[in-house]
Each structure stands twice: as structure tokens, then as C-alpha cells.
Amino acid sequence: MNKPLALASLLAASLASTLAASAVPDATTTYRVRQTARLTEIPAGARQVNWWIAIPDDERHQDVLDLTVTSAPGTWRIVTEPDRANRFLLVEVTNPGTDSLAATVEFTLRRQSVFVDIDPAKSGPITETHRRLFVDELRQDAPYMAVTPTVRTMADGACGAESNVARQVALLLAAVADRTNHYSIDSTVPKCSPGDAEACMEKGGGCCTDLHALFIACARARGIPARLQMGYRLREPNAGKEVDPGYRCWAEYFIPGYGWVPTDIVEADDPKGLGRARWFSGLTERRLWLNSGREFDLPGRAVTSHRVNTVVVGYAEIDGKEVRVIPDEAHNLPAQITRTVLFTEIP
């Protein structure tokens, strides 16, 4: 069910909160991580498996200090997606002779927290140079994030006559948070989805990819660059345990004078969490980044009729056919690619 838009929540979303800035600690944590990906439901007699697995790389707030492929079937190599330089472990197996495969990487990773204390008075306008520089991040016909008439109506309704980029972002973030729910809060909304902005509006929420797809589409409707990020959380209670961390996506928006700013609307709207002021312009140090954007051009694919829209854990083709990368709720079928993680913190 949609939540009513409230003036109080819009005001609370101000990105210029001095109180919030003073309350946010700057933290850095180093982790030792063992990540295992599994591919299941390989048919008997399968002749060729090509499997791309998302692995971490360096990012502005993340440094990979060491990485080792400790176990992988067949042959493997590290490949880079050409458009955005996202990095993947490509595993190629001929005549697997089994219904499942597993591959493990171990790495040491240092992650910093992020908080950008934005003063709208110091944010600049989006210029023609920005529009040429961020063509992909302003694209209005992107699959699942298209700027449709209903998306534009929502964005314009939230922002009204406001022209300041930072204030528009604050209004859009609050509008998405007020209008939609994550499935962890509202069990009636979809749990598994490719991340569809229109469906998120229609159903009143969904998974984290749905909410962030809607924000990205709304930002682009207002001419503000925005993009999707994918990764997962290294939550304190899970330290020393091998668990499925699920996944967590977030968005980044561009404000002239501040650059790219991360936001997690799901965390921001968690009633037991740190609140909107913290998450509308930042992340904690417990976030692990894997890839940026959507519509991946993965090297070595047999299926070339379309790009891979989103990589959560990985992507695979068995004898030239795509596997099920997210659960099929309609037929109660799980994803064929899963992931577990075991991590410890290094003092």
C-alpha cells in the first residue's frame, strides 16, 4: 500500500542537516572475505557452461587489497565489461557431468563509510557539458528505468517549480520513500523483480532494485544524472558465519559541486535504522560494492540479441541458453545462481 506524501517527511529529507552531519562518524573497516557462488540445475548431458560471477574491484570508497581464485571448475579468467569497466570472474566448463558447480574467491577489502553533507546553496546547475558527459546516466529510455508519462508526473509533482538540483534530489528521495515500501516492510509487494520503476509505482514498492529504479527514472525525468550500484552487506551479526548475504543495491546521483553521491532508500526508510538524513546522502562502511549500472555487455556471451540487464550474483549460459538469475515467483522457482559469504574483520 502506498504511503501518503507528507510535508514533514519532505522537510526531514533536507540534505543540509548540520545535526546529521555532526552525528555521522567517519569509519573504515578491513574485511577478509570468502565468497562462494553456486550454479545449479545443470541439465544432464550439458556440453558447455559459461558463467560470469560478480567480484569486487576498487571503487572511490573501497580498496581490494588482495584477491585469489581459490576454487573454480574448468578454466577461468578475469574479464572486464567494456562500457563501465565492471569486473567478473568468467568460468568456462566443457562437459560438466554434474548438476551443480561452485567457484570460490577470497579477498581482503578495505571499505570506508560515506556521508556527503550537502548545502543546496553550494550546488551548481546541470550544464550542457554535464549532459554530454553523462549521456548514459541521463538516458530516458533505459529498460525498466524509462521516463514514462507516469514517472514524469510523479517527478514533477514532487519537485514542482524547484530548480535547485540538491533540493530536487531531496524531494525525489522523500517522494519515493513515502510512496513505496520495501518487501521487508510490506509483505504484499513483490519480493523478486528485475527492478522496474513502473511496476514499483503500480504496486507501491518491491525489492531494493525496484525502489532505486524508480528514483533513478524520476531523477532523469528532472534532468539529474543517476545510476544503479550493486553489492551486498557485511553485517556485524554475520561475522565468522557462512551465510547468504542476499544483495543490496543503491543509487548514486550527481550534484555539481559535490559529484556522485550514494543513497540507499530502503535503509533510509527502515523504521529501526539510522534514518533518512544518514542514508539519503551516504552509506556505512559495511557495504561491499560489486558493479555499476545496468545493461551489461559481458565478454564471451553466446546470447547477443540483448544485453544482461542486471547482475546481482552472476549470469550464466548453458549450451547457449540463459539460466534463471532471479527467482521466478510465479512458478515458485529459485534462482539458479546463489552466493554465500564468510567474512572476518581485520583489526
Contacts in CASP RR format, 6 or more apart in sequence:
PFRMAT RR
TARGET T0000
AUTHOR 0000-0000-0000
METHOD contacts of the structure
MODEL  1
MNKPLALASLLAASLASTLAASAVPDATTTYRVRQTARLTEIPAGARQVN
WWIAIPDDERHQDVLDLTVTSAPGTWRIVTEPDRANRFLLVEVTNPGTDS
LAATVEFTLRRQSVFVDIDPAKSGPITETHRRLFVDELRQDAPYMAVTPT
VRTMADGACGAESNVARQVALLLAAVADRTNHYSIDSTVPKCSPGDAEAC
MEKGGGCCTDLHALFIACARARGIPARLQMGYRLREPNAGKEVDPGYRCW
AEYFIPGYGWVPTDIVEADDPKGLGRARWFSGLTERRLWLNSGREFDLPG
RAVTSHRVNTVVVGYAEIDGKEVRVIPDEAHNLPAQITRTVLFTEIP
1 181 0 8 1.000
1 186 0 8 1.000
1 188 0 8 1.000
1 204 0 8 1.000
2 179 0 8 1.000
2 180 0 8 1.000
2 204 0 8 1.000
3 178 0 8 1.000
3 179 0 8 1.000
3 180 0 8 1.000
3 181 0 8 1.000
4 178 0 8 1.000
5 158 0 8 1.000
5 174 0 8 1.000
5 175 0 8 1.000
5 178 0 8 1.000
5 179 0 8 1.000
6 178 0 8 1.000
9 174 0 8 1.000
9 177 0 8 1.000
9 178 0 8 1.000
9 276 0 8 1.000
10 170 0 8 1.000
10 171 0 8 1.000
10 174 0 8 1.000
10 175 0 8 1.000
10 178 0 8 1.000
12 174 0 8 1.000
12 276 0 8 1.000
12 277 0 8 1.000
13 170 0 8 1.000
13 171 0 8 1.000
13 173 0 8 1.000
13 174 0 8 1.000
13 177 0 8 1.000
13 276 0 8 1.000
13 277 0 8 1.000
13 280 0 8 1.000
14 170 0 8 1.000
14 277 0 8 1.000
15 116 0 8 1.000
15 117 0 8 1.000
15 118 0 8 1.000
15 120 0 8 1.000
15 166 0 8 1.000
15 169 0 8 1.000
15 170 0 8 1.000
15 280 0 8 1.000
15 281 0 8 1.000
16 117 0 8 1.000
16 118 0 8 1.000
16 119 0 8 1.000
16 120 0 8 1.000
16 121 0 8 1.000
16 166 0 8 1.000
17 117 0 8 1.000
17 277 0 8 1.000
18 117 0 8 1.000
19 277 0 8 1.000
20 117 0 8 1.000
20 277 0 8 1.000
20 278 0 8 1.000
21 115 0 8 1.000
21 117 0 8 1.000
24 113 0 8 1.000
24 115 0 8 1.000
24 278 0 8 1.000
25 113 0 8 1.000
26 112 0 8 1.000
26 113 0 8 1.000
26 115 0 8 1.000
27 112 0 8 1.000
27 113 0 8 1.000
27 284 0 8 1.000
27 285 0 8 1.000
28 110 0 8 1.000
28 111 0 8 1.000
28 112 0 8 1.000
28 113 0 8 1.000
28 285 0 8 1.000
29 110 0 8 1.000
29 111 0 8 1.000
29 285 0 8 1.000
29 286 0 8 1.000
29 345 0 8 1.000
30 65 0 8 1.000
30 108 0 8 1.000
30 109 0 8 1.000
30 110 0 8 1.000
30 111 0 8 1.000
30 345 0 8 1.000
30 346 0 8 1.000
31 108 0 8 1.000
31 109 0 8 1.000
31 110 0 8 1.000
31 111 0 8 1.000
31 234 0 8 1.000
31 288 0 8 1.000
31 343 0 8 1.000
31 344 0 8 1.000
31 345 0 8 1.000
31 346 0 8 1.000
32 106 0 8 1.000
32 107 0 8 1.000
32 108 0 8 1.000
32 343 0 8 1.000
32 344 0 8 1.000
32 345 0 8 1.000
32 346 0 8 1.000
33 106 0 8 1.000
33 107 0 8 1.000
33 108 0 8 1.000
33 109 0 8 1.000
33 234 0 8 1.000
33 288 0 8 1.000
33 341 0 8 1.000
33 342 0 8 1.000
33 343 0 8 1.000
34 70 0 8 1.000
34 104 0 8 1.000
34 105 0 8 1.000
34 106 0 8 1.000
34 242 0 8 1.000
34 341 0 8 1.000
34 342 0 8 1.000
34 343 0 8 1.000
35 55 0 8 1.000
35 104 0 8 1.000
35 105 0 8 1.000
35 106 0 8 1.000
35 107 0 8 1.000
35 339 0 8 1.000
35 340 0 8 1.000
35 341 0 8 1.000
36 102 0 8 1.000
36 103 0 8 1.000
36 104 0 8 1.000
36 242 0 8 1.000
36 339 0 8 1.000
36 340 0 8 1.000
36 341 0 8 1.000
37 51 0 8 1.000
37 53 0 8 1.000
37 102 0 8 1.000
37 103 0 8 1.000
37 104 0 8 1.000
37 313 0 8 1.000
37 314 0 8 1.000
37 337 0 8 1.000
37 338 0 8 1.000
37 339 0 8 1.000
38 100 0 8 1.000
38 101 0 8 1.000
38 102 0 8 1.000
38 337 0 8 1.000
38 338 0 8 1.000
38 339 0 8 1.000
38 340 0 8 1.000
39 49 0 8 1.000
39 51 0 8 1.000
39 100 0 8 1.000
39 101 0 8 1.000
39 102 0 8 1.000
39 316 0 8 1.000
39 323 0 8 1.000
39 336 0 8 1.000
39 337 0 8 1.000
40 99 0 8 1.000
40 100 0 8 1.000
40 336 0 8 1.000
40 337 0 8 1.000
40 338 0 8 1.000
41 99 0 8 1.000
41 100 0 8 1.000
41 323 0 8 1.000
41 324 0 8 1.000
41 336 0 8 1.000
42 49 0 8 1.000
42 96 0 8 1.000
42 97 0 8 1.000
42 98 0 8 1.000
42 99 0 8 1.000
42 100 0 8 1.000
42 101 0 8 1.000
42 318 0 8 1.000
43 99 0 8 1.000
43 318 0 8 1.000
44 97 0 8 1.000
44 99 0 8 1.000
45 95 0 8 1.000
45 97 0 8 1.000
46 95 0 8 1.000
46 96 0 8 1.000
46 97 0 8 1.000
46 318 0 8 1.000
46 319 0 8 1.000
47 94 0 8 1.000
47 95 0 8 1.000
47 319 0 8 1.000
48 92 0 8 1.000
48 93 0 8 1.000
48 94 0 8 1.000
48 95 0 8 1.000
48 318 0 8 1.000
48 319 0 8 1.000
48 320 0 8 1.000
49 91 0 8 1.000
49 92 0 8 1.000
49 93 0 8 1.000
49 96 0 8 1.000
49 101 0 8 1.000
49 316 0 8 1.000
49 317 0 8 1.000
49 318 0 8 1.000
50 90 0 8 1.000
50 91 0 8 1.000
50 92 0 8 1.000
50 300 0 8 1.000
50 301 0 8 1.000
50 302 0 8 1.000
50 316 0 8 1.000
50 317 0 8 1.000
50 320 0 8 1.000
51 90 0 8 1.000
51 91 0 8 1.000
51 92 0 8 1.000
51 93 0 8 1.000
51 101 0 8 1.000
51 103 0 8 1.000
51 314 0 8 1.000
51 315 0 8 1.000
51 316 0 8 1.000
51 317 0 8 1.000
51 337 0 8 1.000
52 79 0 8 1.000
52 88 0 8 1.000
52 89 0 8 1.000
52 90 0 8 1.000
52 91 0 8 1.000
52 298 0 8 1.000
52 311 0 8 1.000
52 314 0 8 1.000
52 315 0 8 1.000
52 316 0 8 1.000
53 88 0 8 1.000
53 89 0 8 1.000
53 90 0 8 1.000
53 91 0 8 1.000
53 103 0 8 1.000
53 105 0 8 1.000
53 313 0 8 1.000
53 314 0 8 1.000
54 86 0 8 1.000
54 88 0 8 1.000
54 230 0 8 1.000
54 231 0 8 1.000
54 290 0 8 1.000
54 291 0 8 1.000
54 311 0 8 1.000
54 312 0 8 1.000
54 313 0 8 1.000
54 314 0 8 1.000
55 67 0 8 1.000
55 78 0 8 1.000
55 87 0 8 1.000
55 88 0 8 1.000
55 89 0 8 1.000
55 105 0 8 1.000
55 107 0 8 1.000
55 290 0 8 1.000
56 62 0 8 1.000
56 64 0 8 1.000
56 67 0 8 1.000
56 107 0 8 1.000
56 109 0 8 1.000
56 288 0 8 1.000
56 289 0 8 1.000
56 290 0 8 1.000
57 64 0 8 1.000
57 85 0 8 1.000
57 86 0 8 1.000
57 87 0 8 1.000
57 289 0 8 1.000
57 290 0 8 1.000
58 64 0 8 1.000
59 289 0 8 1.000
60 260 0 8 1.000
61 111 0 8 1.000
61 112 0 8 1.000
61 113 0 8 1.000
61 114 0 8 1.000
61 283 0 8 1.000
61 289 0 8 1.000
62 109 0 8 1.000
62 110 0 8 1.000
62 111 0 8 1.000
62 112 0 8 1.000
62 288 0 8 1.000
62 289 0 8 1.000
63 109 0 8 1.000
63 110 0 8 1.000
64 107 0 8 1.000
64 108 0 8 1.000
64 109 0 8 1.000
65 107 0 8 1.000
65 108 0 8 1.000
65 109 0 8 1.000
65 110 0 8 1.000
66 107 0 8 1.000
66 108 0 8 1.000
67 105 0 8 1.000
67 106 0 8 1.000
67 107 0 8 1.000
67 108 0 8 1.000
68 105 0 8 1.000
68 106 0 8 1.000
68 107 0 8 1.000
69 76 0 8 1.000
69 89 0 8 1.000
69 103 0 8 1.000
69 104 0 8 1.000
69 105 0 8 1.000
70 104 0 8 1.000
70 105 0 8 1.000
70 106 0 8 1.000
71 102 0 8 1.000
71 103 0 8 1.000
71 104 0 8 1.000
72 89 0 8 1.000
72 91 0 8 1.000
72 103 0 8 1.000
72 104 0 8 1.000
73 91 0 8 1.000
73 93 0 8 1.000
73 96 0 8 1.000
73 101 0 8 1.000
73 102 0 8 1.000
73 103 0 8 1.000
74 91 0 8 1.000
74 92 0 8 1.000
74 93 0 8 1.000
74 94 0 8 1.000
75 91 0 8 1.000
75 92 0 8 1.000
75 93 0 8 1.000
76 89 0 8 1.000
76 90 0 8 1.000
76 91 0 8 1.000
76 92 0 8 1.000
76 103 0 8 1.000
77 89 0 8 1.000
77 90 0 8 1.000
78 87 0 8 1.000
78 88 0 8 1.000
78 89 0 8 1.000
78 90 0 8 1.000
79 87 0 8 1.000
79 88 0 8 1.000
79 89 0 8 1.000
79 90 0 8 1.000
79 298 0 8 1.000
79 299 0 8 1.000
79 300 0 8 1.000
80 86 0 8 1.000
80 87 0 8 1.000
80 88 0 8 1.000
80 299 0 8 1.000
81 87 0 8 1.000
81 88 0 8 1.000
81 291 0 8 1.000
81 296 0 8 1.000
81 297 0 8 1.000
81 298 0 8 1.000
81 299 0 8 1.000
82 297 0 8 1.000
82 299 0 8 1.000
83 136 0 8 1.000
83 295 0 8 1.000
83 296 0 8 1.000
83 297 0 8 1.000
84 291 0 8 1.000
84 292 0 8 1.000
84 293 0 8 1.000
86 290 0 8 1.000
86 291 0 8 1.000
86 292 0 8 1.000
86 293 0 8 1.000
86 296 0 8 1.000
86 311 0 8 1.000
87 291 0 8 1.000
88 298 0 8 1.000
88 311 0 8 1.000
88 314 0 8 1.000
89 103 0 8 1.000
89 105 0 8 1.000
90 299 0 8 1.000
90 300 0 8 1.000
91 101 0 8 1.000
91 103 0 8 1.000
93 101 0 8 1.000
108 346 0 8 1.000
109 288 0 8 1.000
111 234 0 8 1.000
111 285 0 8 1.000
111 286 0 8 1.000
111 287 0 8 1.000
111 288 0 8 1.000
112 285 0 8 1.000
113 282 0 8 1.000
113 283 0 8 1.000
113 284 0 8 1.000
113 285 0 8 1.000
114 262 0 8 1.000
114 282 0 8 1.000
114 283 0 8 1.000
115 278 0 8 1.000
115 281 0 8 1.000
115 282 0 8 1.000
116 258 0 8 1.000
116 261 0 8 1.000
116 281 0 8 1.000
116 282 0 8 1.000
117 281 0 8 1.000
118 166 0 8 1.000
118 255 0 8 1.000
118 258 0 8 1.000
118 261 0 8 1.000
118 281 0 8 1.000
119 166 0 8 1.000
120 164 0 8 1.000
120 166 0 8 1.000
120 167 0 8 1.000
120 170 0 8 1.000
122 257 0 8 1.000
122 258 0 8 1.000
123 164 0 8 1.000
123 165 0 8 1.000
123 166 0 8 1.000
123 255 0 8 1.000
123 256 0 8 1.000
123 257 0 8 1.000
123 258 0 8 1.000
124 165 0 8 1.000
124 255 0 8 1.000
124 256 0 8 1.000
124 257 0 8 1.000
125 163 0 8 1.000
125 165 0 8 1.000
125 256 0 8 1.000
126 165 0 8 1.000
126 223 0 8 1.000
126 224 0 8 1.000
126 225 0 8 1.000
126 254 0 8 1.000
126 256 0 8 1.000
127 256 0 8 1.000
130 225 0 8 1.000
130 254 0 8 1.000
130 256 0 8 1.000
131 138 0 8 1.000
131 223 0 8 1.000
134 225 0 8 1.000
134 254 0 8 1.000
136 227 0 8 1.000
137 220 0 8 1.000
137 225 0 8 1.000
137 226 0 8 1.000
137 227 0 8 1.000
137 254 0 8 1.000
138 220 0 8 1.000
138 223 0 8 1.000
138 225 0 8 1.000
139 145 0 8 1.000
139 220 0 8 1.000
140 146 0 8 1.000
140 147 0 8 1.000
140 220 0 8 1.000
140 221 0 8 1.000
141 147 0 8 1.000
142 217 0 8 1.000
142 294 0 8 1.000
142 295 0 8 1.000
143 294 0 8 1.000
143 295 0 8 1.000
143 309 0 8 1.000
144 194 0 8 1.000
144 195 0 8 1.000
144 196 0 8 1.000
144 197 0 8 1.000
144 213 0 8 1.000
144 294 0 8 1.000
144 309 0 8 1.000
145 197 0 8 1.000
145 213 0 8 1.000
145 216 0 8 1.000
145 217 0 8 1.000
145 220 0 8 1.000
145 228 0 8 1.000
145 294 0 8 1.000
146 197 0 8 1.000
146 198 0 8 1.000
146 217 0 8 1.000
147 217 0 8 1.000
147 220 0 8 1.000
147 221 0 8 1.000
148 197 0 8 1.000
148 198 0 8 1.000
148 217 0 8 1.000
150 198 0 8 1.000
150 201 0 8 1.000
151 197 0 8 1.000
151 198 0 8 1.000
151 201 0 8 1.000
151 214 0 8 1.000
151 217 0 8 1.000
151 218 0 8 1.000
151 221 0 8 1.000
152 221 0 8 1.000
154 175 0 8 1.000
154 179 0 8 1.000
154 201 0 8 1.000
154 218 0 8 1.000
155 172 0 8 1.000
155 175 0 8 1.000
155 217 0 8 1.000
155 218 0 8 1.000
155 219 0 8 1.000
155 221 0 8 1.000
155 222 0 8 1.000
156 221 0 8 1.000
156 222 0 8 1.000
157 175 0 8 1.000
158 171 0 8 1.000
158 172 0 8 1.000
158 174 0 8 1.000
158 175 0 8 1.000
158 218 0 8 1.000
159 168 0 8 1.000
159 171 0 8 1.000
159 172 0 8 1.000
159 222 0 8 1.000
162 168 0 8 1.000
162 171 0 8 1.000
165 224 0 8 1.000
165 255 0 8 1.000
165 256 0 8 1.000
166 255 0 8 1.000
166 258 0 8 1.000
168 222 0 8 1.000
168 224 0 8 1.000
169 219 0 8 1.000
169 224 0 8 1.000
169 253 0 8 1.000
169 255 0 8 1.000
169 261 0 8 1.000
170 280 0 8 1.000
172 215 0 8 1.000
172 218 0 8 1.000
172 219 0 8 1.000
172 222 0 8 1.000
172 224 0 8 1.000
173 215 0 8 1.000
173 263 0 8 1.000
173 265 0 8 1.000
173 268 0 8 1.000
173 276 0 8 1.000
173 280 0 8 1.000
174 276 0 8 1.000
175 218 0 8 1.000
176 211 0 8 1.000
176 214 0 8 1.000
176 215 0 8 1.000
176 218 0 8 1.000
176 265 0 8 1.000
177 265 0 8 1.000
177 268 0 8 1.000
177 269 0 8 1.000
177 276 0 8 1.000
179 201 0 8 1.000
179 204 0 8 1.000
180 189 0 8 1.000
180 200 0 8 1.000
180 201 0 8 1.000
180 204 0 8 1.000
180 205 0 8 1.000
180 206 0 8 1.000
180 210 0 8 1.000
180 211 0 8 1.000
180 214 0 8 1.000
181 189 0 8 1.000
181 204 0 8 1.000
181 205 0 8 1.000
181 206 0 8 1.000
181 269 0 8 1.000
182 189 0 8 1.000
182 205 0 8 1.000
182 206 0 8 1.000
182 207 0 8 1.000
182 208 0 8 1.000
182 211 0 8 1.000
182 266 0 8 1.000
182 269 0 8 1.000
183 189 0 8 1.000
183 190 0 8 1.000
183 191 0 8 1.000
183 205 0 8 1.000
183 206 0 8 1.000
183 207 0 8 1.000
184 266 0 8 1.000
184 270 0 8 1.000
185 269 0 8 1.000
185 270 0 8 1.000
185 271 0 8 1.000
186 204 0 8 1.000
186 205 0 8 1.000
186 206 0 8 1.000
189 203 0 8 1.000
189 204 0 8 1.000
189 205 0 8 1.000
189 206 0 8 1.000
190 199 0 8 1.000
190 203 0 8 1.000
190 205 0 8 1.000
190 206 0 8 1.000
190 207 0 8 1.000
190 210 0 8 1.000
190 329 0 8 1.000
191 206 0 8 1.000
191 207 0 8 1.000
191 327 0 8 1.000
191 329 0 8 1.000
192 207 0 8 1.000
192 326 0 8 1.000
192 327 0 8 1.000
192 328 0 8 1.000
192 329 0 8 1.000
193 199 0 8 1.000
193 200 0 8 1.000
193 206 0 8 1.000
193 207 0 8 1.000
193 209 0 8 1.000
193 210 0 8 1.000
193 326 0 8 1.000
194 209 0 8 1.000
194 309 0 8 1.000
194 310 0 8 1.000
194 326 0 8 1.000
195 207 0 8 1.000
195 209 0 8 1.000
195 210 0 8 1.000
195 212 0 8 1.000
195 213 0 8 1.000
195 310 0 8 1.000
196 210 0 8 1.000
196 213 0 8 1.000
197 210 0 8 1.000
197 213 0 8 1.000
197 214 0 8 1.000
197 216 0 8 1.000
197 217 0 8 1.000
197 218 0 8 1.000
199 210 0 8 1.000
200 206 0 8 1.000
200 210 0 8 1.000
200 211 0 8 1.000
200 213 0 8 1.000
200 214 0 8 1.000
201 214 0 8 1.000
205 211 0 8 1.000
208 247 0 8 1.000
208 248 0 8 1.000
208 249 0 8 1.000
208 250 0 8 1.000
208 264 0 8 1.000
208 265 0 8 1.000
208 266 0 8 1.000
209 228 0 8 1.000
209 249 0 8 1.000
209 310 0 8 1.000
211 265 0 8 1.000
211 266 0 8 1.000
212 228 0 8 1.000
212 249 0 8 1.000
212 250 0 8 1.000
212 251 0 8 1.000
212 265 0 8 1.000
213 228 0 8 1.000
215 226 0 8 1.000
215 251 0 8 1.000
215 263 0 8 1.000
215 265 0 8 1.000
216 226 0 8 1.000
216 227 0 8 1.000
216 228 0 8 1.000
216 251 0 8 1.000
219 225 0 8 1.000
219 226 0 8 1.000
219 251 0 8 1.000
219 253 0 8 1.000
220 226 0 8 1.000
224 253 0 8 1.000
224 254 0 8 1.000
225 253 0 8 1.000
225 254 0 8 1.000
226 251 0 8 1.000
226 252 0 8 1.000
226 253 0 8 1.000
226 254 0 8 1.000
227 251 0 8 1.000
227 252 0 8 1.000
227 292 0 8 1.000
227 293 0 8 1.000
228 249 0 8 1.000
228 250 0 8 1.000
228 251 0 8 1.000
228 292 0 8 1.000
228 293 0 8 1.000
228 294 0 8 1.000
228 310 0 8 1.000
229 249 0 8 1.000
229 250 0 8 1.000
229 251 0 8 1.000
229 252 0 8 1.000
229 262 0 8 1.000
229 289 0 8 1.000
229 291 0 8 1.000
229 292 0 8 1.000
229 293 0 8 1.000
230 247 0 8 1.000
230 249 0 8 1.000
230 289 0 8 1.000
230 290 0 8 1.000
230 291 0 8 1.000
230 292 0 8 1.000
230 293 0 8 1.000
230 310 0 8 1.000
230 311 0 8 1.000
230 312 0 8 1.000
231 247 0 8 1.000
231 248 0 8 1.000
231 249 0 8 1.000
231 287 0 8 1.000
231 288 0 8 1.000
231 289 0 8 1.000
231 290 0 8 1.000
231 291 0 8 1.000
232 245 0 8 1.000
232 246 0 8 1.000
232 247 0 8 1.000
232 248 0 8 1.000
232 288 0 8 1.000
232 290 0 8 1.000
232 339 0 8 1.000
232 341 0 8 1.000
233 245 0 8 1.000
233 248 0 8 1.000
233 286 0 8 1.000
233 287 0 8 1.000
233 288 0 8 1.000
234 245 0 8 1.000
234 286 0 8 1.000
234 287 0 8 1.000
234 288 0 8 1.000
234 341 0 8 1.000
234 343 0 8 1.000
235 245 0 8 1.000
235 286 0 8 1.000
236 286 0 8 1.000
238 245 0 8 1.000
238 341 0 8 1.000
238 343 0 8 1.000
239 343 0 8 1.000
239 344 0 8 1.000
239 345 0 8 1.000
240 342 0 8 1.000
240 343 0 8 1.000
240 344 0 8 1.000
241 342 0 8 1.000
242 340 0 8 1.000
242 341 0 8 1.000
242 342 0 8 1.000
243 340 0 8 1.000
243 341 0 8 1.000
243 342 0 8 1.000
244 338 0 8 1.000
244 339 0 8 1.000
244 340 0 8 1.000
244 341 0 8 1.000
245 339 0 8 1.000
245 340 0 8 1.000
245 341 0 8 1.000
246 339 0 8 1.000
247 312 0 8 1.000
247 313 0 8 1.000
248 264 0 8 1.000
248 266 0 8 1.000
248 287 0 8 1.000
250 262 0 8 1.000
250 263 0 8 1.000
250 264 0 8 1.000
250 283 0 8 1.000
250 287 0 8 1.000
251 262 0 8 1.000
251 263 0 8 1.000
251 264 0 8 1.000
251 265 0 8 1.000
252 260 0 8 1.000
252 261 0 8 1.000
252 262 0 8 1.000
252 263 0 8 1.000
253 260 0 8 1.000
253 261 0 8 1.000
253 263 0 8 1.000
254 260 0 8 1.000
254 261 0 8 1.000
255 261 0 8 1.000
261 281 0 8 1.000
261 282 0 8 1.000
262 281 0 8 1.000
262 282 0 8 1.000
262 283 0 8 1.000
263 279 0 8 1.000
263 280 0 8 1.000
263 281 0 8 1.000
263 282 0 8 1.000
264 279 0 8 1.000
264 282 0 8 1.000
264 283 0 8 1.000
265 279 0 8 1.000
265 280 0 8 1.000
267 273 0 8 1.000
267 274 0 8 1.000
267 275 0 8 1.000
267 279 0 8 1.000
268 275 0 8 1.000
268 276 0 8 1.000
268 278 0 8 1.000
268 279 0 8 1.000
268 280 0 8 1.000
269 275 0 8 1.000
269 276 0 8 1.000
274 284 0 8 1.000
290 311 0 8 1.000
291 311 0 8 1.000
294 309 0 8 1.000
294 310 0 8 1.000
295 307 0 8 1.000
295 308 0 8 1.000
295 309 0 8 1.000
296 307 0 8 1.000
296 308 0 8 1.000
296 309 0 8 1.000
296 310 0 8 1.000
296 311 0 8 1.000
296 315 0 8 1.000
297 307 0 8 1.000
298 308 0 8 1.000
298 315 0 8 1.000
301 308 0 8 1.000
301 317 0 8 1.000
302 317 0 8 1.000
302 320 0 8 1.000
303 317 0 8 1.000
303 320 0 8 1.000
303 321 0 8 1.000
303 322 0 8 1.000
308 315 0 8 1.000
311 325 0 8 1.000
312 325 0 8 1.000
312 326 0 8 1.000
313 325 0 8 1.000
313 335 0 8 1.000
313 337 0 8 1.000
313 338 0 8 1.000
313 339 0 8 1.000
314 325 0 8 1.000
314 337 0 8 1.000
315 322 0 8 1.000
315 323 0 8 1.000
315 325 0 8 1.000
315 337 0 8 1.000
316 322 0 8 1.000
316 323 0 8 1.000
316 325 0 8 1.000
316 336 0 8 1.000
316 337 0 8 1.000
317 323 0 8 1.000
323 336 0 8 1.000
323 337 0 8 1.000
324 333 0 8 1.000
324 334 0 8 1.000
324 335 0 8 1.000
324 336 0 8 1.000
325 335 0 8 1.000
325 336 0 8 1.000
325 337 0 8 1.000
326 335 0 8 1.000
327 333 0 8 1.000
327 334 0 8 1.000
327 335 0 8 1.000
END
